[in-house]
Amino acid sequence: MRIMDKVPVFGPAMLTPRSPLIALLCLGCTSCVDYVHAPVSVEQIDRDFADRKLPSQKRAWTLPDLILLGKKRQAGREQAAAQYATAQAALITAGGSVNPAISIVPGINTSAASGTPSGTPSASFDLLFETARKKDLRLLKAQQQLLKAGFTQQDTEWQLDAAVRLAGWNLAFAQERQTLLTQAVAAQEKVLGLAKHQLDAGLIAPTDVQSQDLAWRKARLDLADAEAAVLEVRAQLAEAVGLPLQALVRAKLNLTAESPAQRASSQAIARVRQAALVHRPDVAMGLADYAAAEADLALEVAKQYPDIKISPGYQWDQGSNKWQLGLGFDLPIFNQNQGPIAEAAARRREAQIRLEMLQAKISAEVDRAVPALQQAWKTYQVARDLVKSQGEKKTTALRRAQAGQGEPMDTLLAEADLISAQLVLVDRASKWAQQLAALEALTRPPLVAAARVAAEQNSK
């Protein structure tokens, strides 16, 4: 049995003949909203998620395609939209007015003279008038909270897009590493086979064969780890897009990571710091949170001033018409709302401190991220030079072998060393991409357009 099945539903079935007054009032409320039962089934949710598939298209899926697809499938995006809708509903609540109240009191005069009407029914209305702009302050607070919810939604959407992009980069690097390790196993196997022939010919010692056998086994272990890493990163990409893993297993993907480049000039560092400290959505969220706390404090201060209640009334007293007009308000004698005012002031101070702490954290993150990206670029350059050097070494070995001057083992070892250098380059490129993602997380730049530009540059 579902939980909601146990909850009584308000509706016509509850309006029994014992409550004619409630029925009359409900019939008079023509603008009332009907309750709609919306049960949730975890089994259905699981089936719906498992049935998700990639839309069919002739070309391979690129990283910008997956980012755009994630905008339609990510549950986090729907949650942020629902939270924004909640803030919109709160704005309606804040702008609502207090309904008037009516009191009907039937009465009878048991001491009335014979022949004189004994009924004394009366009716009164209670009309509440808020003072000190309380409604305006509630609206201002709700508007700031709605603004905060909008920035929260914007920040959530950026982080979800960034998660797809980073997972795509990681999968591209993992696949490239798997390809290189496959080549490394094949190259090391050739080296091991030649070493065994040389051992049979008595040209090398058994320890030399053992070292090559150990290198071959290590390459196989590295390849197994790389294959497992591809599966794991593919699952991360599926999760980031909002799809089950099976939807990506057979999908044709064309993922390219952004090529490393020098990004941290002095002008760029200044722009990063300015954008991070001023234009980030979470900074705007902090400002909106502080503004809401400010409005809340003003509202609590306004509550020191009592609201006015006007109560017009009528009584039919044994044939006489009697009218009254009452005026009422709370007397702020024992309590002038000091406690809620103090709490609101403390909350405003908390909001201010949170904003200051956020900006201090962002500044520290920029100080860490920029040098880290610079260092990642330097190590990538070193790895690139290593690949160039090993490539020249392999070319020289091939030329010597073609001229009959070199040993076959030199050519095979040069090929294995080049593959090892290429693996180092892939690792350094991956670290650079990780640092770039960390730096861009400080500024929240648009990602879809940037991903498209990067894909076009890499395809040229």
KASULBEL-V545969 format. One line per field, one symbol per residue. phi: phi as a letter, one per 30 degrees, with the letter a starting at -180 (. if undefined). psi: psi as a letter, one per 30 degrees, with the letter a starting at -180 (. if undefined). A space follows every 50 residues. Layout:
phi->???
psi->???
This chain:
phi->.dddddcdcdaeddddddbdddddddddddcdcddcdbdbbddddddddd ddbdddaddddcdddddddddccdddddddddddddddddddddddcddd cbbcbdbbcdcdddicecdbdbbbcccccdchhddddddddddddddddd ddddddddddddddddddeddddddddddddddddddddddddddddddd didbdedddddddddddddddddddddddddddddddddddjbdeddcdc ddcbcbddddadbcdddddddddddddccddddddddddddddddddddd ddddcddcccbdbbbcchjccbcbbcbbadcdccbciddeddddddddde dddddddddddddddddddddddddddddddddddddddddddddddddd dddiccdeddddddddddddddddddddddddddddddddddchddcddd dddddddddd
psi->klefffkkkkafffilffheeeeeeeffifgkkkkjkilkkeeeeeeeef fklkkklellkleeeeeeeffffkeeeeeeeeeeeeeeeeeeeegllkkl kkkkjklkjfgklkfkkfkhllklkjkkjklhheeeeeeeeeeeeeeeee eeeeeeeeeeeeeeeeeeeeeeeeeeeeeeeeeeeeeeeeeeeeeeeeee fgfllfeeeeeeeeeeeeeeeeeeeeeeeeeeeeeeeeeefhllefffeg kjkikklkkklkfhleeeeeeeeeeefefkefeeeeeeeeeeeeeeeeee efffkklkkkiklkkjjhfkkkkljlkllkjiefkhheeeeeeeeeeeee eeeeeeeeeeeeeeeeeeeeeeeeeeeeeeeeeeeeeeeeeeeeeeeeee eefgflkeeeeeeeeeeeeeeeeeeeeeeeeeeeeeeeeffffhlkeeee eeeeeeeff.
